[in-house]
Amino acid sequence: MLPRPLVAHVLGRLGLPAAPAVTRAGLDAVYAAWCANVPWDNVQKRIAVVSGRRPLGGAEPVEFFHAFLRHGAGGTCWPSSGALHALLVSLGFDARRLIGTMDPTRWPDEVNHASTVVSVDGEELLVDSSMLLGRPLPLRRDAPTALDDPLHPARAHPRDGLWTIRWRLQGRDKEVDCVLLRDDVSAEEYAERYELSRGTGFSYFVSLVRNVPDGILSLNGSKRTFRHPDGRIEESYVDDRGRVLTLEAGLSAEIVAAIPPDEPDPRRPPPPRG
C-alpha cells in the first residue's frame, strides 16, 4: 500500500483528478493514464549499474514514484510492474504480480519479465507496464482474446492455466511472445529478480519507450524510432539523445545529465550509432 498523499500526487501527474471507481471503467482509466504518461525506460537502472548502487534504482514502489514525479522517469519491467501493482492495490483493485519469459525463442527457459493481472467485474485483465497497450487486455482461460489496435495489437492464448501474450514490439515491425509462467508472485521476488538483472537485460545502453499523442517513440542507444498510428515506422540516428529524452520523452534535464555513456552489452549486438 502506498501512502495516501503519494497516491494523490501520482494520480494528479497521471491526469486523474480523483481516485477512480474500482470497476472495469476505473481500471481502463488508470491503465490508459499510465500508458500515456509513464515511459518504459532503463534510466534509473543504468545510473545505478554504473555507480554500483544497490539496490537498483526504483526497485521499491515509493522510490519509483518519487523519481517519476520529479523526473518523469519510469523503469524496466520489474520496478514498473511492481509500482503499477502497488498503485492499483492502493486504489482498491484486486491486482496480482506475474512472472514470465519474454521472447522465448531468443531467451528460452529464462524468467525475464514481470506483468500484472487485475480481476474486476468478473473479468481478468492484463495491464502490462512494458507493453503499454493503452487498454487492458481481457484474459480468458478457455479461449483466445485480442486487442484490435493499429498501434498496440495484442493477443492472449490460454496456456497451462495462464496465458501466452503475442504483441508487437513498439520500435520494430516484429511480434514476440510473452509466456506467463507463474501467478501471484511476491514483491520480494520482484526485487530479487530485478537485482539479478544487473548484468543482463537493459543494463548497458539507454533504452526508452514512450507513448505520445501521435504515436510511439523509442530510443535505443542513438537510434530513434517512431511508429505512426498508420503503422509506418521512421528510424533515424541522433547526435543529441538528451534532446530526445527531455523534449520528446519528457524526462528532466537533471536525470538525463546523470545517464552514463553507453557500453557494449555482452549478450546483445552493439547499440546503433549515428
C-alpha positions as CSV (number, residue, x, y, z in Angstrom):
1,M,0.0,0.0,0.0
2,L,1.3,3.4,-1.0
3,P,0.9,6.5,1.3
4,R,-2.3,8.3,0.5
5,P,-0.6,11.6,-0.2
6,L,1.7,9.9,-2.7
7,V,-1.2,8.2,-4.4
8,A,-2.9,11.6,-4.8
9,H,0.2,13.2,-6.3
10,V,0.7,10.3,-8.7
11,L,-3.0,10.4,-9.8
12,G,-2.5,14.2,-10.4
13,R,0.6,13.6,-12.5
14,L,-1.3,11.0,-14.5
15,G,-4.1,13.5,-15.2
16,L,-6.7,11.8,-13.0
17,P,-8.5,14.3,-10.8
18,A,-9.7,11.7,-8.3
19,A,-9.3,8.0,-7.4
20,P,-11.4,6.1,-10.0
21,A,-14.1,3.6,-9.0
22,V,-13.0,0.0,-8.5
23,T,-14.7,-1.1,-11.7
24,R,-13.7,-2.1,-15.2
25,A,-14.2,1.5,-16.4
26,G,-12.0,2.7,-13.5
27,L,-9.2,0.2,-14.4
28,D,-9.4,1.4,-18.0
29,A,-8.9,4.9,-16.9
30,V,-5.9,4.2,-14.7
31,Y,-4.2,2.0,-17.2
32,A,-4.8,4.4,-20.1
33,A,-3.3,7.2,-18.0
34,W,-0.3,5.1,-17.0
35,C,0.4,4.2,-20.7
36,A,0.1,7.8,-21.7
37,N,2.4,9.2,-19.0
38,V,4.8,6.6,-17.6
39,P,7.6,5.5,-20.0
40,W,9.2,2.2,-20.1
41,D,12.9,3.0,-19.6
42,N,16.2,1.9,-18.0
43,V,17.4,5.3,-16.9
44,Q,17.4,4.6,-13.2
45,K,18.8,1.2,-13.7
46,R,21.6,2.4,-16.0
47,I,22.7,5.1,-13.5
48,A,22.7,2.5,-10.6
49,V,24.6,-0.1,-12.6
50,V,27.4,2.3,-13.4
51,S,27.5,3.8,-9.9
52,G,27.5,0.4,-8.2
53,R,24.4,1.4,-6.2
54,R,22.5,-1.4,-4.5
55,P,19.6,-2.0,-4.8
56,L,19.0,-0.9,-8.3
57,G,17.1,2.4,-8.7
58,G,13.4,2.3,-8.5
59,A,13.2,-1.2,-7.1
60,E,10.8,0.0,-4.3
61,P,7.5,1.5,-5.5
62,V,7.7,4.6,-3.3
63,E,11.1,5.4,-4.7
64,F,9.9,4.6,-8.3
65,F,7.0,7.1,-7.9
66,H,9.2,9.8,-6.4
67,A,11.5,9.6,-9.4
68,F,8.5,9.6,-11.7
69,L,7.1,12.8,-10.1
70,R,10.5,14.5,-10.0
71,H,12.0,13.4,-13.3
72,G,9.3,11.8,-15.4
73,A,11.3,8.5,-15.4
74,G,9.7,5.1,-15.4
75,G,11.6,1.8,-15.2
76,T,12.1,-1.6,-16.8
77,C,9.6,-4.4,-16.2
78,W,10.4,-5.4,-12.6
79,P,10.2,-2.0,-11.0
80,S,7.5,-0.6,-13.2
81,S,5.2,-3.6,-12.8
82,G,5.8,-3.6,-9.1
83,A,4.9,0.1,-9.0
84,L,1.8,-0.3,-11.1
85,H,0.7,-3.2,-8.9
86,A,1.2,-1.1,-5.8
87,L,-0.8,1.8,-7.2
88,L,-3.7,-0.5,-8.2
89,V,-3.8,-2.2,-4.8
90,S,-3.7,1.2,-3.1
91,L,-6.7,2.2,-5.2
92,G,-8.6,-0.9,-4.1
93,F,-8.2,-3.2,-7.1
94,D,-7.6,-6.9,-6.9
95,A,-4.2,-6.9,-8.7
96,R,-1.6,-9.8,-8.9
97,R,2.0,-9.9,-9.9
98,L,3.1,-12.4,-12.5
99,I,6.4,-13.5,-14.0
100,G,7.2,-15.0,-17.4
101,T,9.6,-15.3,-20.3
102,M,9.7,-12.5,-22.9
103,D,10.7,-13.7,-26.4
104,P,11.3,-17.4,-25.5
105,T,12.7,-18.1,-29.0
106,R,15.6,-15.9,-28.0
107,W,15.8,-16.5,-24.3
108,P,14.4,-20.0,-23.7
109,D,13.7,-21.1,-20.1
110,E,14.7,-17.6,-18.8
111,V,12.5,-15.7,-16.4
112,N,12.9,-12.2,-17.6
113,H,9.6,-10.4,-17.5
114,A,7.1,-9.0,-14.9
115,S,3.5,-8.2,-15.6
116,T,0.2,-7.5,-13.7
117,V,-3.3,-9.0,-13.9
118,V,-6.4,-7.5,-12.3
119,S,-9.7,-9.2,-11.5
120,V,-12.6,-6.8,-11.7
121,D,-16.3,-7.0,-12.5
122,G,-16.0,-10.7,-13.3
123,E,-13.1,-10.3,-15.7
124,E,-9.4,-10.9,-15.6
125,L,-7.3,-8.3,-17.5
126,L,-3.7,-7.8,-18.3
127,V,-2.2,-4.4,-17.6
128,D,1.4,-4.7,-18.7
129,S,3.8,-1.8,-17.8
130,S,6.2,-2.7,-20.6
131,M,3.9,-3.4,-23.5
132,L,2.0,-0.2,-22.7
133,L,-1.0,-1.4,-24.7
134,G,-3.2,1.6,-23.8
135,R,-6.2,-0.6,-22.8
136,P,-6.4,-3.7,-20.6
137,L,-6.2,-6.9,-22.5
138,P,-9.1,-9.2,-21.5
139,L,-8.0,-12.7,-20.5
140,R,-10.0,-16.0,-20.6
141,R,-8.9,-19.4,-19.5
142,D,-10.9,-21.2,-22.2
143,A,-10.5,-19.1,-25.3
144,P,-8.1,-16.6,-27.0
145,T,-8.7,-12.9,-26.7
146,A,-7.3,-9.9,-28.6
147,L,-7.0,-6.1,-28.8
148,D,-7.6,-4.9,-32.3
149,D,-5.5,-1.7,-32.3
150,P,-3.2,-0.5,-35.1
151,L,-0.6,0.8,-32.7
152,H,-0.8,-1.8,-29.9
153,P,-2.1,-5.1,-31.3
154,A,-2.0,-8.0,-28.8
155,R,-3.5,-11.5,-28.4
156,A,-3.7,-13.8,-25.4
157,H,-3.9,-17.6,-25.7
158,P,-4.6,-19.8,-22.6
159,R,-1.7,-21.9,-21.7
160,D,-1.2,-24.2,-18.6
161,G,-3.7,-22.2,-16.6
162,L,-2.1,-18.9,-17.5
163,W,-1.5,-17.2,-20.9
164,T,0.9,-16.5,-23.7
165,I,0.7,-12.9,-24.9
166,R,1.7,-12.1,-28.5
167,W,2.3,-8.4,-29.0
168,R,4.2,-6.1,-31.4
169,L,7.5,-4.6,-30.2
170,Q,7.0,-0.8,-30.2
171,G,10.0,0.2,-32.2
172,R,10.1,-2.7,-34.6
173,D,7.8,-4.4,-37.1
174,K,8.0,-7.7,-35.2
175,E,5.7,-9.6,-32.9
176,V,7.0,-11.6,-30.0
177,D,5.5,-13.9,-27.4
178,C,5.5,-13.4,-23.7
179,V,4.8,-16.7,-21.9
180,L,3.4,-16.1,-18.4
181,L,4.7,-18.7,-16.1
182,R,3.6,-18.0,-12.5
183,D,0.8,-16.0,-10.8
184,D,0.6,-14.2,-7.5
185,V,4.3,-13.5,-7.1
186,S,5.6,-11.6,-4.1
187,A,7.2,-8.1,-4.0
188,E,10.3,-9.7,-2.6
189,E,10.7,-11.9,-5.6
190,Y,10.3,-9.0,-8.0
191,A,13.0,-7.1,-6.1
192,E,15.3,-10.1,-6.2
193,R,14.9,-10.7,-9.9
194,Y,15.4,-7.0,-10.6
195,E,18.7,-7.1,-8.8
196,L,19.7,-10.3,-10.6
197,S,19.2,-8.5,-13.9
198,R,22.0,-6.1,-13.1
199,G,24.3,-7.8,-15.6
200,T,21.8,-9.0,-18.1
201,G,18.8,-7.1,-19.5
202,F,18.9,-3.4,-20.4
203,S,22.0,-2.6,-18.3
204,Y,24.5,-1.2,-20.8
205,F,22.9,1.4,-23.0
206,V,20.0,3.8,-22.6
207,S,16.6,2.4,-23.8
208,L,13.2,4.1,-23.7
209,V,9.6,3.6,-25.0
210,R,7.1,6.4,-24.6
211,N,3.5,6.6,-25.9
212,V,3.0,10.1,-27.2
213,P,-0.2,11.6,-28.6
214,D,0.7,11.0,-32.3
215,G,2.5,7.6,-32.0
216,I,5.1,5.6,-30.1
217,L,8.6,7.0,-29.5
218,S,11.5,4.5,-28.9
219,L,15.2,5.2,-28.3
220,N,17.9,2.5,-28.1
221,G,21.5,3.9,-27.9
222,S,21.5,6.6,-30.5
223,K,18.8,5.0,-32.7
224,R,15.4,6.9,-32.5
225,T,12.3,5.1,-33.8
226,F,8.9,6.5,-34.2
227,R,5.8,4.4,-35.0
228,H,2.8,6.4,-36.5
229,P,-0.8,5.4,-36.0
230,D,-1.0,4.0,-39.5
231,G,1.9,1.6,-38.7
232,R,4.6,3.5,-40.5
233,I,8.0,3.4,-38.8
234,E,10.6,6.1,-39.1
235,E,14.2,5.4,-38.0
236,S,17.0,7.9,-37.5
237,Y,20.3,8.2,-35.6
238,V,20.6,11.1,-33.2
239,D,23.7,13.0,-32.2
240,D,21.9,14.6,-29.2
241,R,19.9,11.9,-27.4
242,G,19.5,14.3,-24.5
243,R,17.2,16.4,-26.6
244,V,15.1,13.3,-27.4
245,L,14.9,12.3,-23.8
246,T,13.9,15.7,-22.5
247,L,11.9,17.4,-25.2
248,E,10.2,14.4,-26.7
249,A,10.2,11.8,-23.8
250,G,9.6,14.4,-21.1
251,L,12.5,13.4,-18.7
252,S,14.1,16.1,-16.6
253,A,17.3,17.6,-17.7
254,E,18.8,16.7,-14.3
255,I,18.3,12.9,-14.7
256,V,19.3,12.9,-18.3
257,A,22.6,14.6,-17.4
258,A,23.2,11.8,-15.0
259,I,22.9,9.0,-17.6
260,P,26.4,7.4,-18.2
261,P,27.7,6.8,-21.7
262,D,26.7,3.6,-23.4
263,E,28.7,0.4,-23.1
264,P,28.7,-2.8,-25.1
265,D,26.2,-5.4,-24.0
266,P,27.9,-8.8,-23.9
267,R,24.6,-10.6,-24.7
268,R,23.3,-8.3,-27.4
269,P,24.5,-6.6,-30.6
270,P,26.1,-3.2,-30.0
271,P,23.6,-0.3,-29.8
272,P,23.1,1.5,-33.1
273,R,25.2,4.6,-33.5
274,G,24.8,7.5,-35.9
